[in-house]
């Protein structure tokens, strides 16, 4: 349970936590010390350099980090979870099943497709109005619209499934 | 004399105006909607009044309520900021008729410049070059096609009542004309309640350069040089600077002269901005006039040393300009980055939430105009602009280096922002050598979304954030030890520095 896989900018890195203050990073030993300033702010010292990192917890396995004007999103899983995810990915590909969720609360301005319509990956499918702006929501995969769960004009919360593609 | 100003706005610009009021010993009165009750402008104002529910139409755009409130609290003047009611001629007229001073131009000037075709007509007869095209709305498809041929494709269809890119269509050839026209008219009708559309020549790869002007009630006009606002996405500016690297003394003279001609033509007073498109041969064309204070006014303040909001208030009191044109010169270089609450990699969707952590940049040459603080709520109801970071340097390069340093210092949690994207733009060759145009974001940056633009980032940052992610996931990090209580004994005694 002390082995992890981090995915960042499409690259994977492996970690193993040793005693406190030490870990293996891609098989290399790294010494660190960490201070939690608050839930959102950490000081991580590696060698003679202290990094002041701001973090936002994005979801269970996903963190956003702001450091020196650079922003990273990292997905972190235990080795076991990573394996399970890989299997899940293969299964998802086979089922060819996907969905569009609302990325933020807002109002559904327009739904450009009906159930049964063909849909191309990257195509704009739903327009969501939030903060006075119209936001295009794109199809994450190609296929056929399977189900639509919302109507034009309805308000939605964040992370609500709007439609599914099969 | 103005004793109390009602600020009909929110966010960073309300805060900016409150600061000017405080320095002038004028009472600042803020108003706020339901969603904004914990906002920074509410905390900072001398007085704060609840105005209505969260949607703008029930709060910051509710003209009858706002006028009634201004009367009830004995406000001597109203400052509209930018956006919301700032360019609404009917609102300004209502303020004038209520006997309250409007800190801005007269309603007639706003009305003249607000309708794009009437403004184009006025400019073409006032020695201000306009983009070749029509000065009245298209009456029929046939007439429109004929005009488009005369001007030469590609052309742009634009809404007469428009702004912000709504009702705008680029047409490359005649075969697309009819369908584009009806699409533009539909959009214009929906967005502005007016389907009128006119034709302009499409200018290839221009820069967006604008001139700040200021005028008093006594017929004195002055300009405060230009700003380059070419880094924009969907007509929303992101990075602005003054002066422009592209403008030489000869062009500056032509631009500023045209800007003052434009202001005189509509009998303008107070602060205003004339926007131009400038092509690569340094031909320039009137785009529109913004009859209000601009978001990007701080870059002009930093290179001229003026306080534009104070100047606006003094003009509204009937005083003459506090300076003469010849007293003002360009001092150094200033750049502004607009920090928006948005998820850049996810199609720039606005990011909402409560601000959990907020540490602003500081140090030499840095100014921060912000509307947020910890526990502010960033809601879906309003513009996602959080903060403007403005850097000044003796040279452009120094200003860029300072801005990169400042963006690196900015710590914010609770919402996602475009800080890293701004940081990236500042490092690109097209930005540092000044060759960028208004298509930079769409042509250079957007194709690199979501991951490619971050690929060139420093390897050691990738390593440390991955390590931190592992430690967070494994719950290896300990909270602050509770021994860190505030010390009340003066343990520094005897260790004072001379």
Interface residues (C-beta under 8 A of the other chain):
Chain A: X2 X4 X6 X8 X9 X10 X11 X13 X15 X17 X20 X23 X25 X30 X32 X34 X35 X36 X37 X38 X39 X40 X41 X42 X44 X46 X49 X51 X52 X53 X54 X55 X56 X61 X63 X64 X65 X66 X67 X68 X69 X70 X71 X72 X73 X74 X76 X77 X78 X103 X104 X105 X106 X128 X130 X131 X132 X133 X135 X136 X137 X138 X158
Chain B: X56 X343 X345 X346 X347 X348 X349 X350 X351 X352 X356 X357 X379 X380 X381 X382 X383 X384 X404 X407 X408 X410 X411 X412 X413 X414 X416 X419 X420 X423 X451 X454 X455 X457 X458 X460 X461 X462 X463 X464 X465 X466 X467 X468 X469 X470 X471 X472 X473 X474 X476 X477 X478 X479 X480
